[in-house]
């Protein structure tokens, strides 16, 4: 079923390549050659120098730890970015080897990302949640503080009233969905706990977290109470201003279809249009529901997986899961586990701590608590945490500084069904159902991601769509994920499904290229050790197949995209 679904999806998307599946159709063979790589005078070392300067520049300036989004600073950064981009045509890319050409495209894409942020997304003007996010980590600060840490903390606290005052001036094009998400974040817990310290009762939004900070300061560091109180007053004032202004905030949050398609081609370096992405996702949604349904039938005489009754029971399950996965990876020659990777699940970590919620487990806990394997694979071992540890060992001056979610989230998702196909769950038939539920949510998220950004669905409509298609999904997880995908640069939500499909295609390409000399472990080790670039670039880097790369040489500046 897996291979059939992949081939159908790629056929629907028009991504079947001559290298992978036979001769190109006549129309492809006679198509005019696209633009070629630049044939300037600068060498590869000059590209490294340019990127190093750009990499330092792209961290926006801050005052006392708070990012500066004043109009003068934004305009200055636009001009500085144009100066970086103006140097790109003068490189001798056409005479470089393919690995260096990959690096050039990766650098150009990173500059295009900054262009998009500065000229399309403009969160300082459109998204009040950006200002909420900037303050959130302050409320999590452990007390007491001393020395430089105390001085830095107090400096940031003191800037909050002026910072939020400036926000009210900057926010002159606020999108309705952004306003509603920000109001929720100010006064309500997200019910998920993304990046938050654990509390038995989750504080109610940013205001609640500052109240939590206030209470801890009163007991642990009373000299901070005055500054925290002033910050709380400013935050409540910002909420009141946003509430009063909300009726006038009617803009759409998405970037629109032309901008989304430009972003896919130039920043994500995806070989698909947004229409093709939706077609693939709809096919995957159908396939996963079919797989889930037939798996449920197959397992109909088996007991359902139950939630653990205690933290000890859950932690025992985690320990067994981690041990099982490590042994399987080694015994089945799936991937190399370097010596620097910690040897226990406590050291590597895990994604979902044991929490007892009054309303019951949220979506991720419904899966993780029943069997930790799917999420442990994706988020921990050999997923994101393992991936992050190996990425830190990449020393290349360009590749070590670039991360693409098509590669990172694609890898995490790829692992789930790959593990199923390789037999990890042969003795856990009910766990296979959980793999398919994850697949359902990722396919549904892909559709929601595209349609929110193309302004074809609102956040609320997307939440309802996802809940309709995904067992166990609750409002809190649906809202949190919708907020992430509409507020981040376009396409993050779809990179799980599409990135995994690209990695599967690359596996097929490499297997057919090497024949019986292909090694699954070598393929996975390559992904871990070469840098987390867009998968289309890794495909050219590894195989030399240039059918996807050719289209990226024709670069249309963002300024020419209709808005």
C-alpha positions in Angstrom: 0.0 0.0 0.0 2.8 2.4 0.9 4.6 2.1 -2.5 1.4 2.3 -4.4 0.4 5.5 -2.5 3.7 7.1 -3.2 3.7 6.4 -6.9 0.2 7.6 -7.3 0.9 10.8 -5.3 3.9 11.6 -7.4 2.0 10.9 -10.6 -0.7 13.2 -9.6 1.8 15.9 -8.8 3.7 15.5 -12.0 6.9 14.8 -10.1 7.8 11.4 -11.6 11.3 11.9 -13.0 13.0 10.2 -15.9 15.8 9.1 -13.6 13.4 7.3 -11.2 10.7 5.8 -13.4 11.9 5.7 -17.0 12.0 8.0 -20.0 10.6 11.5 -19.9 7.4 12.1 -21.8 7.9 13.7 -25.3 6.6 17.1 -24.0 9.3 17.1 -21.3 12.0 16.1 -23.8 11.2 18.9 -26.2 10.7 21.6 -23.5 13.1 24.6 -23.8 16.0 24.6 -21.4 15.5 26.8 -18.4 17.8 29.5 -17.2 21.3 28.3 -16.4 23.4 28.9 -13.3 25.1 32.3 -13.1 28.4 32.6 -14.9 30.0 35.5 -13.0 33.5 35.9 -11.7 33.4 35.2 -8.0 34.5 31.9 -6.5 33.1 29.6 -4.0 35.1 31.0 -1.1 33.5 34.4 -1.9 30.1 32.7 -1.4 31.1 31.5 2.0 32.3 35.0 2.9 29.0 36.5 1.7 26.9 33.9 3.6 28.9 34.4 6.8 28.2 38.1 6.7 24.6 37.5 5.9 24.2 34.9 8.6 25.4 37.4 11.2 23.1 40.1 9.7 19.9 38.0 9.7 19.6 38.1 13.5 17.5 41.3 13.9 18.8 44.0 16.1 17.5 44.2 19.7 17.4 46.7 22.5 17.8 45.2 25.9 16.9 41.8 24.5 13.8 43.1 22.7 13.8 43.1 18.8 13.6 46.5 17.2 10.8 46.8 14.6 10.7 50.5 14.3 10.0 51.8 10.7 13.5 53.2 10.3 15.1 49.9 11.3 12.9 47.9 9.0 13.6 50.1 6.0 17.3 50.0 6.8 17.2 46.2 6.9 15.4 46.1 3.5 18.2 48.1 1.9 20.9 45.9 3.5 19.2 42.8 2.2 19.0 44.2 -1.3 22.8 44.8 -1.1 23.4 41.1 -0.2 21.1 39.9 -3.0 22.7 42.2 -5.6 25.9 40.2 -5.2 24.4 36.8 -6.1 24.5 37.1 -10.0 28.2 37.6 -9.9 29.2 34.1 -8.8 30.7 31.6 -11.2 28.2 28.9 -10.3 28.0 27.4 -13.8 31.7 26.3 -13.4 31.3 24.8 -9.9 30.7 21.2 -9.0 27.2 20.2 -8.0 27.8 20.3 -4.3 28.9 23.9 -4.5 25.9 24.7 -6.7 23.6 23.2 -4.0 25.2 25.6 -1.5 24.6 28.6 -3.8 20.9 27.7 -4.1 20.6 27.2 -0.4 22.1 30.6 0.3 19.9 32.3 -2.3 16.8 30.7 -0.7 17.8 32.0 2.7 18.0 35.5 1.3 14.6 35.1 -0.3 13.2 34.0 3.0 14.4 37.3 4.6 12.9 39.2 1.6 9.6 37.5 2.2 9.6 38.2 5.9 10.4 41.9 5.4 8.0 42.5 2.4 5.1 40.1 2.6 4.7 38.6 6.1 5.6 41.8 8.0 4.6 40.4 11.4 5.4 43.6 13.2 2.5 45.2 11.3 0.2 42.3 10.9 0.5 39.9 13.8 0.1 41.1 17.4 1.1 37.6 18.5 4.7 38.4 17.5 4.9 40.9 20.4 3.3 38.4 22.8 5.8 35.7 21.8 8.7 38.1 22.4 7.7 38.5 26.0 6.6 34.9 26.8 10.0 33.5 27.8 10.5 36.3 30.3 7.6 34.9 32.4 9.3 31.4 32.5 12.5 32.8 34.1 13.7 30.8 37.1 14.3 33.0 40.2 16.3 34.1 42.0 18.7 35.7 39.6 22.0 37.5 40.2 24.8 39.2 38.4 24.6 39.7 34.7 21.5 37.5 34.4 19.7 39.7 36.9 20.8 42.9 35.1 19.7 41.6 31.7 16.3 40.4 33.1 15.5 43.8 34.7 16.5 45.6 31.5 14.1 43.6 29.5 11.3 44.1 32.0 11.8 47.8 31.9 11.4 48.0 28.1 8.0 46.3 28.1 5.8 49.4 28.4 7.6 51.2 25.6 7.8 48.1 23.5 4.1 47.5 23.7 3.4 51.2 23.1 5.4 50.9 19.9 3.5 47.8 19.0 0.2 49.7 19.0 1.8 52.1 16.4 3.3 49.4 14.3 0.2 47.2 14.1 -1.6 49.0 11.3 -2.5 46.0 9.1 -3.6 43.3 11.5 -5.2 40.2 10.2 -8.4 39.0 11.9 -7.1 35.5 12.6 -3.9 36.9 14.0 -5.8 39.2 16.3 -7.9 36.4 17.7 -5.0 34.1 18.2 -3.1 36.9 20.1 -6.1 37.6 22.3 -6.3 33.9 23.1 -2.6 33.7 23.9 -2.8 36.8 26.2 -5.7 35.5 28.3 -5.9 31.7 27.9 -3.6 28.7 28.2 -3.0 26.8 25.0 -3.8 23.5 26.6 -0.7 21.9 25.0 2.3 23.4 26.8 4.6 24.2 23.9 7.9 25.3 25.4 6.3 26.0 28.8 7.5 24.9 32.2 5.1 22.4 33.9 2.4 23.7 36.2 -0.3 21.5 37.7 -2.7 24.2 36.6 -1.6 25.9 33.4 -1.6 29.8 33.8 -4.1 31.6 31.7 -2.0 33.0 28.8 0.8 35.6 29.0 -1.1 37.5 31.6 -1.4 34.4 33.8 2.3 33.6 33.3 3.3 37.0 34.5 1.0 36.6 37.5 2.9 33.3 38.1 6.2 35.2 37.8 4.9 37.9 40.2 4.0 35.3 42.8 7.4 33.6 42.6 9.2 37.0 42.8 7.2 38.0 45.9 8.6 34.9 47.6 12.1 34.6 46.0 13.2 38.0 44.9 11.0 40.9 46.1 13.1 43.6 44.6 11.7 42.6 41.2 8.0 43.0 42.1 7.7 46.7 41.1 9.1 46.1 37.6 7.0 43.0 37.1 3.9 44.9 38.2 4.7 47.7 35.6 5.1 45.0 33.0 1.8 43.4 33.9 0.0 46.7 33.6 1.4 47.3 30.1 0.5 43.8 29.0 -3.1 44.1 30.3 -3.3 47.5 28.6 -2.1 45.9 25.3 -4.9 43.3 25.6 -7.5 46.0 26.2 -6.2 48.0 23.2 -6.3 44.9 21.0 -9.9 44.0 22.2 -11.1 47.5 21.5 -9.5 47.6 18.0 -10.5 44.1 17.0 -13.6 45.1 15.0 -11.4 47.1 12.6 -8.9 44.2 12.1 -10.4 42.5 9.1 -7.5 41.6 6.9 -6.8 38.1 5.8 -3.9 36.3 7.4 -2.7 34.3 4.5 -0.2 35.5 1.9 -2.4 34.5 -1.1 -1.8 31.9 -3.8 0.8 33.8 -6.0 3.0 34.6 -3.0 2.6 31.0 -1.6 3.7 29.5 -4.9 6.6 31.8 -5.2 7.7 30.8 -1.6 7.5 27.1 -2.4 9.7 27.5 -5.5 12.2 30.0 -4.2 12.5 29.5 -0.4 11.4 25.9 0.2 12.8 24.9 -3.2 9.9 22.5 -3.7 9.3 20.9 -7.1 5.6 21.4 -6.6 3.0 24.1 -6.9 0.5 24.6 -4.1 -2.2 23.0 -6.3 0.0 19.9 -6.6 0.6 19.8 -2.9 -3.1 19.8 -2.2 -3.6 17.0 -4.7 -0.9 14.9 -3.1 -2.3 15.6 0.4 -5.9 14.6 -0.6 -4.6 11.3 -2.0 -2.6 10.7 1.2 -5.5 11.6 3.4 -7.6 9.0 1.5 -4.8 6.4 1.7 -4.2 6.8 5.4 -7.9 6.5 6.1 -8.1 3.3 4.1 -5.0 1.9 5.9 -6.4 3.0 9.3 -9.8 1.4 8.5 -8.3 -1.9 7.3 -5.9 -2.0 10.2 -8.8 -1.6 12.6 -10.6 -4.5 10.9 -7.5 -6.6 11.0 -7.1 -6.0 14.8 -10.9 -6.1 15.6 -10.5 -9.2 17.9 -7.6 -7.6 19.9 -8.0 -5.5 23.0 -7.7 -1.7 22.5 -4.6 0.1 23.8 -5.3 1.6 27.2 -4.0 4.8 28.8 -1.5 4.2 31.6 -2.7 4.6 35.1 0.3 6.3 36.6 3.5 8.2 35.8 5.5 5.1 36.8 3.7 3.0 34.3 4.2 5.5 31.6 7.9 6.0 32.4 8.4 2.2 32.3 6.8 2.2 28.9 9.1 5.0 27.7 12.2 3.1 28.9 11.1 0.0 27.1 10.3 1.8 24.0 13.7 3.6 23.8 15.5 0.3 24.4 13.5 -1.5 21.8 14.1 1.2 19.1 17.8 1.4 19.8 18.2 -2.4 19.5 16.1 -2.4 16.3 18.1 0.4 14.7 21.4 -1.5 15.4 20.2 -5.1 14.7 18.4 -4.2 11.4 21.2 -1.8 10.2 18.9 1.1 9.9 21.2 4.0 11.0 24.5 4.5 12.7 24.3 5.5 16.3 27.4 7.6 17.0 29.3 7.3 20.3 28.4 10.8 21.3 24.6 10.1 21.4 23.5 9.5 25.0 22.7 6.0 25.9 19.4 6.4 27.8 16.0 8.0 27.2 16.4 10.2 30.2 19.5 11.8 28.6 18.1 12.1 25.1 14.7 13.2 26.5 11.2 12.6 25.4 8.4 14.6 23.9 5.4 14.2 26.2 5.9 14.3 30.0 3.3 12.7 32.2 0.6 15.2 32.9 -2.8 14.6 34.4 -5.3 17.1 32.8 -8.7 17.8 34.2 -10.2 17.4 30.7 -8.1 14.3 29.9 -5.1 13.8 27.6 -4.8 16.1 24.6 -4.2 14.6 21.2 -0.5 14.0 21.4 -0.8 12.4 24.8 -3.7 10.2 23.6 -1.2 8.7 21.2 2.0 8.9 23.2 0.5 7.6 26.4 -1.0 4.5 24.7 2.3 3.7 23.0 5.3 6.0 23.0 6.9 4.5 19.9 5.4 6.7 17.1 6.3 10.0 18.8 9.6 8.7 20.2 10.6 7.8 16.6 9.5 11.2 15.2 10.5 13.6 17.9 13.3 11.9 19.8 15.2 8.8 18.5 16.2 8.8 15.7 14.0 11.8 15.0 14.4 15.4 16.0 16.6 15.2 19.0 18.9 12.6 17.5 18.9 14.6 14.2 19.7 17.8 16.2 22.7 16.1 17.9 24.1 14.9 14.6 23.5 18.3 13.0 25.7 20.0 15.6 28.6 17.9 14.2 28.3 19.3 10.7 31.1 21.8 10.3 30.5 23.1 6.8 30.2 26.9 7.1 27.1 27.1 5.0 25.3 23.8 5.6 25.8 23.9 9.3 23.8 27.2 9.5 20.8 26.3 7.4 17.8 24.2 8.4 14.8 23.4 6.3 11.6 21.9 7.7 11.0 19.7 4.6 14.1 17.9 5.6 13.7 18.0 9.4 9.9 17.4 9.7 10.0 15.2 6.6 12.6 13.0 8.3 10.5 12.7 11.5 7.4 11.7 9.6 9.3 9.5 7.2 10.6 7.5 10.2 7.1 6.6 11.4 5.9 4.7 8.4 9.3 3.5 7.4 9.6 1.8 10.9 6.2 0.2 10.3 7.3 -1.1 6.9 10.6 -2.4 8.4 8.7 -4.5 11.0 9.2 -2.5 14.2 5.5 -2.9 15.0 5.0 -6.5 13.9 4.5 -7.4 17.5 2.3 -4.3 18.3 -0.6 -4.4 15.8 -2.6 -1.8 17.6 0.3 0.6 17.4 0.1 0.5 13.7 -3.2 2.2 14.0 -1.5 5.1 15.8 1.0 5.4 13.0 -1.9 5.8 10.6 -3.6 8.4 12.8 -0.4 10.5 12.8 -0.4 10.2 9.0 -4.0 11.3 8.8 -3.3 14.4 10.8 -0.2 15.3 8.8 -2.1 14.9 5.5 -5.0 17.0 6.8 -2.6 19.6 8.1 -1.0 19.9 4.7 -4.4 20.8 3.1 -5.2 23.2 6.0 -1.7 24.8 5.7 -2.1 25.6 2.0 -5.7 26.7 2.2 -5.2 29.0 5.2 -2.2 30.7 3.4 -4.2 31.0 0.2 -7.1 32.5 2.2 -9.4 29.7 1.3 -10.0 28.7 5.0 -9.9 30.6 8.2 -8.2 29.3 11.4 -11.6 28.2 12.8 -12.6 26.4 9.6 -9.2 24.7 9.5 -9.6 23.5 13.1 -13.0 21.9 12.2 -11.7 20.3 9.1 -8.8 18.7 11.0 -11.1 17.5 13.8 -13.4 15.9 11.2 -10.6 13.8 9.8 -8.4 13.0 12.8 -9.3 10.7 15.7 -8.6 12.0 19.2 -7.9 15.6 17.9 -9.0 18.3 20.4 -9.6 22.0 20.1 -6.4 23.0 21.9 -4.1 21.0 19.7 -6.0 22.0 16.6 -5.9 25.7 17.5 -2.2 25.6 18.5 -1.2 23.9 15.3 -3.3 26.2 13.1 -1.7 29.2 14.8 1.8 27.8 14.2 1.1 27.2 10.5 -0.6 30.4 9.6 1.9 32.5 11.6 5.1 30.9 10.4 6.5 31.4 6.9 4.3 29.5 4.5 4.5 25.7 4.0 5.7 24.6 7.4 2.6 22.5 8.0 2.8 20.8 4.7 6.5 19.9 4.9 5.7 16.8 7.1 3.8 15.0 4.3 5.6 16.5 1.4 9.1 16.3 2.9 8.5 12.6 3.8 7.4 11.9 0.2 10.5 13.6 -1.1 12.7 11.5 1.2 11.0 8.4 -0.1 11.5 9.5 -3.7 15.2 10.1 -2.9 15.4 6.6 -1.4 13.9 5.1 -4.6 16.3 7.2 -6.8 19.3 6.1 -4.8 18.3 2.4 -4.7 17.7 2.4 -8.5 21.0 4.2 -9.1 23.1 1.8 -6.9 21.2 -1.4 -7.4 22.2 -4.1 -5.0 25.0 -1.9 -3.7 22.4 0.3 -2.0 22.5 0.5 1.8 19.6 1.8 3.8 22.0 2.7 6.7 24.3 4.6 4.3 21.3 6.6 3.0 20.2 7.5 6.4 23.7 8.4 7.6 24.1 10.7 4.6 20.9 12.6 5.6 22.2 12.9 9.2 25.7 14.1 8.3 25.4 16.4 5.2 23.3 19.3 6.5 19.6 19.8 6.7 19.0 21.5 3.3 15.8 21.3 1.3 15.3 17.7 0.0 15.4 18.7 -3.6 19.0 20.0 -3.0 20.0 16.9 -1.2 18.7 14.8 -4.1 20.9 16.6 -6.5 23.8 16.6 -4.0 23.6 12.8 -3.5 22.5 11.5 -6.9 23.5 14.1 -9.5 19.9 14.1 -10.9 19.3 17.6 -12.0 15.7 17.5 -13.3 14.3 19.3 -10.2 17.2 21.7 -9.8 17.0 23.0 -13.4 13.8 24.9 -12.7 15.3 26.7 -9.7 17.9 28.5 -11.9 15.1 30.6 -13.3 14.7 33.0 -10.4 11.8 35.5 -10.3 12.4 38.2 -7.8 9.7 38.6 -5.1 9.1 42.2 -6.3 7.6 40.8 -9.5 5.0 38.6 -7.8 1.5 40.0 -7.9 -0.1 40.9 -4.6 
